[in-house]
Amino acid sequence: MTILEQIDSLTRAPTRAPTRSVPHERRPAAARERPSGPSMSVAFGVSTLGTVLVARSDRGIAAVLIGDDRAALRDDLRRRFPSATLTDGDAATAELAARVAFLVDAPACAAELAALPLDLGGTAFQRAVWQALREIPAGSTASYAEIAGRIGRPTSARAVAQACAANPVAILVPCHRVVGRDGRLTGYRWGVERKRTLLARESAA
């Protein structure tokens, strides 16, 4: 199955709408899982930002993690989804991971990246935050307080930062576009330098 066929198949499957503290984000606790007892296919791609782990369920992409070591990324995935059944990806998953890694390095293709189907868990609050992040245009940023206001929780900037830190889908749920109230680059789960690079690329695209 080609990557286009894979994406088309995932798009037709039932999906749920995609619905770190200030000033520094916290490293996330294990993400709440979904679906119950999920089976995830895992593959790796390589980008200029490092190794990219992609995990997908039958509903869509459940995790995109970035780092320098495959074993550490797989351990991070297990912490986030402790009861998931993880399997090495087949050719289609490997192709999907390669495509995601390519798109990470191609900010001009942000629309294609945003169109990939996701399978997001989390609480209702987290999903609301993650959906608001997906609505920030490439090349733009928003503060934690602004995101809190957009979801109708204007006093919850700190909780927004925690939801950003718990985000399991790097880049596709663009928590790198959230900055401090003064525009300063606050902490980023996958490294502030990666955040700086992503924002610079998107601004130049």
N, C-alpha and C positions, 0 to 999 in steps of 0.2 A: 504494500500500500504506500503510495507517495505521500509526502507531507501535506499536499493540498487535499488529497482524499481523506487523510487522517483528520485534518482540521474541519473538513466538511462533515465528517462523521460525528465528531465531537459536538459540532454546532447543532446538528439535528438531534442529538441526545438531550434529554431533559436536563436543564441547568437551573441553578438558583442564582438570582441576580447578585452580582458582586456588590453585593449590597451596596529619640527613642522617645531624665524627665526634663522638663524645662528647668535649667538650660541644657542638661545632658540627658540623653535617652538611656534607659536601663536595658540591660540584656534581658531578652524575654524568657519567661517561664515556658514550659511546654505548651504549645498551642492546643486549644481545644479541638478535638478531632471531629471530622465528619467525612464521609458518612460513617455510620456505626460499623466498626470492624472493617475499615476500608482496605482494599488491596491496591497497592500503588506500584506502578512500573517506574523504574529509576534509570536515568541515563545521564551522561556528562557531556558537556561541550566545553570549548575553550574560547575565551574572549580576551581582549587586551586588559580587561579588569581582573582576570584570573580564571579559575575553573568555575564552571556553571553547572550546578546540579539541577536537573528538572525531574520532578516526580508528578505523575499524572494518575488519576483514577479513571473510571469509565465515564465520569462526568466532565472532566477537564483537568487543567493544570492545578495541582494542589500546593506545589511548592517550587520556588526558584530560589536557590541559595548560592551565594558567591563566596569564594575563598581561595586558598592556595593549596589545599590538601584534600584529596578525595575522601580519605578515611574520616577526617574531621567533619567534612560536610555530611557524610552519611550518618555519623554519630549525632550531628545536630538535627538531622531529619528524624532520627529515632526518638530524640528527646521531645520533639514537637508532636510526633504522632506515635506514642509508645505502644499502642496496640495494633498498629497497622501492619499488614503483611507486605513486606517490601521484596520485590523481585527485580532482577536485572532486566533492563529494558530490551524489548525486541527491536528489530530494525526500524520499525515505525517510530518508537519512542526515541531511539538514538537519532533519527533524522529530525524529530521535533526538537530535541535538545540542541542539536547543531544549528537549527534554524533560530532558536531563541538566543543562543550565544552570538550568532551573526547579527541579529537585530539589536542586541545590547550595544554593539559597536556601530550601529547605523541609526542615529537619532532621526535622520530624515524619513525613516520607515516607522515612525512612532505609531501611525495609524494601524499598520499591519500588526504591530506588537499588541496594541490595545484590543484588537479584534480576536485574539486567541481566547478560547473559552476557558473559564476558571472554575475551580471547585473550592470555594472558600468556606471555612468553618468559622469559629469564633463566636463571640456573644453578639447580640443585636447591636450593642454600642460599637463594638469593633467593626462589624460589617458596615455600619453607617459611616464610620471614619474612613474605612478603606474605599468605599464608594466615592466619598468626597475627594479622596486623593486621586482617584482615577479621573475625576472631572477637572483637575488642574491641568491646563494645556502645557505641552512640552515647551520649554523656554520660559515658563513662568514659575513662580514660587508662591507659597502662602505660609503664614505663620500658624503655629499651633492654636493661637487664640482665634484666628480667622476661621480655621477649620471647625473649631468648637462652635462658633457662631453659625456657620453654614449648616450644621446638623441640629441646630436649635438647642445647644447646650453651652451657652456663652461663658459659663463659669468653669468649664471642664477642660481647660487647656492642658493641665497635667495629665488627665486621663487620656486625652488625645495623644500626647507624647508616648504614653504607655502602649496605646493601641498601635502606634507606628512601630514601636520596638517589637511588638508581637507579630507583626506582619510576616507571613511565611513566604510571600511571593514578591521577591525583589524585582524592581524595574517595572513589571507589569502592574503592580500596585505601587505607584511611585512615591514611596515615603521619602525618597531623596529630594523631593520638591518642597518639603516642609522645612522651614527655617525658623530661627528665633524671631521675636517681635522686632528686633533691630536689624534683621536681615542677616545676622551672623549664622554661620554654619555650625549647628549644634551636632551632637553625636549621631552616628549612623551605625546601625548594626553591622554593616559590612565594611566599615572604615570611613572616616571623614575624607580621606584623600580620594577614595572612590566616589564619594558624594560630590566632591568638588569637580572631579573629572566629568561625571555625568551631567552636572549642571552647565559646565562650560561647553560641552558638546552640544547640548540641546539649545543653548543660547546662540551658538554659531550656526546651527542647522538652518 
